[in-house]
Amino acid sequence: MATTINEIIKDSLELIKAEHLNLTPDNYAKVFCKVAKQKGVIVEDCQKVDKYTKKLDPNIVTDMKRFNISNVDELLAFLVAKLNRANEGDALKMVNTLATLTKRVLQAITLLHDTKATNLANASLERLDFHQNLQSIDLVKEKWFDFISNYDDSYLKKLDAFGHVSKDDLEAMVRDLIKILSKDNSTELYKAIVPLIIATLVPSIASGMNDELATISHELRNSPDALGTPALQQEIKKLISKRIELDKTEVQKKISALDKILDEINKKLFELIQSSNISHEQVKVIKKDLQNINFEHDSFENVQLKLLNIASSLENETRSLSEKMMSNQETITKLQNRVSKLESALLVAKQEVKEDYLTHVATKRALANELGRVEDAFMRYKIDYTLCFIDIDHFKMVNDTYGHEAGDVILSTVGKILRKYVRQVDFVGRYGGEEFLVILPSTDLAHAIHFADKIRSIVEQFKFLYKNERINVTVSCGVSQRSQHKTKDETLSSADSFLYKAKEAGRNQVMPVL
């Protein structure tokens, strides 16, 4: 029996703690008797209320049950109140009605979709059902006062970012949210993308797609939402492939036409020289210069330079041919027209050779020419420059995960970012693969590092989207200043070495660090 009493005492103390009751004699006696009753143990002190209750009038006993009287003190307080009450029946009805109203209000609160309020309301109902006394009611009252004092609905303001939402009416709030969530913004997005799609389909050099381009352009402009369909996406891919092939074919035709023009110029000039008194040795020189022009090895710049040299030689040597040239004015005019066409074609081809087709920055060959130019300025006039290597991190992983089309989109976008943020005097080109090189004339190391970090930050924060999927892209940078090295090649190697260190250090950073 002693062990059982100890268990009851232990369980009683734990229950008082769990229900957050003050450890008073009344609370302890009430909980102790409750636990003893649950364990089937009869304790004499716990039977006093039942003992006295049996001696009372049945009507009084019925009233007692409404107040959950559990100890002698509560019984005496009830009897005193009943003796002192002027109109006992009305008072009891009022108490019972208020208790019922309180429970109904608490039950209503549990339906208001607020977790904290619901939990507190359920706890209050439980306390009123099982611990209906002044102390319990005071505790419930204090809990609700704390709830009201600390209630914070500022989290609802987060909804303002998505549009107007009524926050005073839960039903209206849900209605507003459904409107916002059901709003389809894809049409506006497609409308913005359509002009870009059409622009990419237009051949940059060749023609021959006018009918197909007109058809799909009309369809895109009238039904932008069609961009989301696999059928139209496949058709656009086919047209892009066709455009590329047409451009390649047209370039080959232009080169072939240039070869024919040069052959014709060679023949006509040779005939003209043969009929003049120009020295035999000079004829050999001019003929040799013409024959040495080779489009497979010479750049368009070299072709133009050789033609200018030939023209200079002819200008100096053919003044004595004025009469002959006057008689052959028609031939000369044809030659001039062909030279003009050749120069125009050379200008177009020159631009194509200098610009990378995907990123629209300079090619590696153009980079080498520009690097030679700034190096010459450094050697002659001590005009310093800084080199900045920029490499896209984990680019192979992007290609493997999303495909090469996604990789091309990222390369093109990074090229666009570089073109936008470099100065007019700077020079940016694609060094190879996913690596870019920026030449920064008259820029010291500190400012170059600042520029590189700016580009790094812009790329990191840029939203690269491919097929409605966000791709996180970062770049690593290596920077080197020419005046801190003996040669141009050492400067280039140093920038590349710092790029490698940035990769090893975790990527998405600039080396060296100031």
Summary of the structure (lengths in Angstrom):
residues: 514
radius of gyration: 45.9
end to end distance: 80.7
largest distance: 154.2
contacts: 1389
relative contact order: 0.04
helix: 71%
strand: 7%
